[in-house]
Amino acid sequence: MHAHGSPHTTTTTERGSFALARCSCGWAGPARRSRDRARTDAADHAREAVTEETA
């Protein structure tokens, strides 16, 4: 897991016809056929992580 207060660094990678979102904290989103949806998953995760850390 990542240290409290450290930024979440998200990336998307392609595996065949699927795109996957991953984060430096160890989180991984589901495989998506839509690259845009994988990027949205990553952005949602990063936003939720910041919200949880500031709560």
FENJO-V851443 format. One record per pair of residues at least 6 apart in sequence whose ideal C-beta (glycine too) atoms are under 8 Angstrom apart, sorted by the first residue. I is the first residue (numbers start at 0). GAP is how many residues later the second one is. D is the distance in whole Angstrom. If there is no record, write none. Layout:
<<I,GAP,D> <I,GAP,D>>
//
This chain:
<<0,24,6> <0,25,6> <1,6,7> <1,22,6> <1,23,4> <1,24,8> <3,49,7> <4,48,6> <6,17,8> <7,15,5> <7,16,6> <7,17,6> <7,19,8> <7,37,7> <7,38,5> <7,41,5> <7,42,7> <8,14,7> <8,15,4> <9,11,6> <9,12,7> <9,13,5> <9,14,8> <9,32,4> <9,33,7> <9,35,6> <9,36,5> <10,10,7> <10,11,6> <10,12,8> <10,31,7> <11,7,5> <11,8,7> <11,9,5> <11,10,8> <11,23,7> <11,26,5> <11,27,6> <11,30,6> <12,6,7> <12,7,5> <12,9,7> <13,6,8> <13,21,8> <14,16,7> <16,16,6> <17,13,4> <17,14,6> <17,15,6> <18,12,7> <18,13,5> <18,14,8> <18,15,7> <18,16,4> <18,18,8> <18,19,4> <18,20,8> <19,8,7> <19,9,6> <19,10,8> <19,11,5> <19,12,7> <19,18,6> <20,7,7> <20,8,4> <20,11,8> <20,17,5> <20,18,7> <20,20,4> <20,21,4> <20,24,7> <21,6,5> <21,7,7> <21,20,8> <22,19,7> <22,22,6> <22,23,7> <22,26,8> <24,24,7> <26,18,6> <28,9,6> <28,12,4> <28,13,7> <28,16,7> <29,11,7> <31,6,4> <31,9,7>>
//
